[in-house]
């Protein structure tokens, strides 16, 4: 059975709450959904989120990459030869990890649907429930404390606090959140590259000295500054999690070589899909690094793929899979759902997504 067509869908859906980090502020999920269709009319879905400040990917760029470079390598090819198809996607173009990741996930989704099994089963897992943290968008101490109380009331017990916008006030922000939720909640920090190495050490040591019981600190310094990342890691006790510093295997090898971080955040839109993500998880595990799987601002498609990976492969800490929770309405039909702090995978073939929404802001191209 061959690949008969590849379609792209431009989606923009509103968030119920603005998402603010040290890198950006957004009120929407803007993403390109890729649909790979076989001769029997079955469809597999993947997505390429537009995150200019992290991946540099745009909807227009991802769409051009898929249509001009990847589609010619797939049309008419055997849909069941998943390993070969994913390898062809990776070879089709340099960079463009987000576009390649969307097609990679769509191919996996299609393969699972053709076998009549959920994606997690295709990946070798059986569980359908995956815990997630929830992000507290960057803000002042009072706003963060109020948001933390609300998220706790909604059932979340792992809070990812966005810091890095103002190093001088970050200790007070963490203190306010800890005071608001008490000792029974895990707090992790994400600076999104917002600190200098010296600021990072000063803030993290202040948190340690204050006994605020923080779980980990994610990407404290600029992604390119591996010397700075290693310098911070050597001078603090809290685990340091590399995110933007690791896109592909070469990046992770360099982080490992320099002992620049204790953990790594693997994201499908950064690394190019499920196939390379598994390699990153295996490499990290082989070198004793901690792992989580994260998400960009994505819909149920991207988060469903990431959650399926976690369900099959596992991670050493609770993963970061709350992106679709932020949506005011779903731009796709069916797929994952949230039960408090748990992502529930559908008991349906593939990702379980049955269609892409036809809201006013959606555009479809064949």
ABEGO torsion letter per residue (X at the ends): XBBABBBBBBBBBBBABBBBBAABBBABBBBBBBBBBBAAGBBBBBBBBBBAAAAGBBAAAAAAAAAAAAAAAABGBBAABAAAAAAAAAAABBEGAAAAAAAAAAAAAAAAAAAGBBAAAAAGBABABBBBBBBBBBBBAAAAAAAAAAAAAAGBABBBBBBGABAAAAAAAAAAAAAAAEAABBBBBBAGGABBAAAAAAAAAAAAAAGAGBABBBGABBAABAAAAAAAAAABABBBBBBAABABAAAAAAAAAAGABABBBBBAAAAGEAAAAAAAAAAAAAAGBBBBBBBBBBBAAAAAAAAAAAAAAEBABBBBAAAAAABABBABBEEBBBBEABBBBBBBBEAGBABBBABAABBBBX
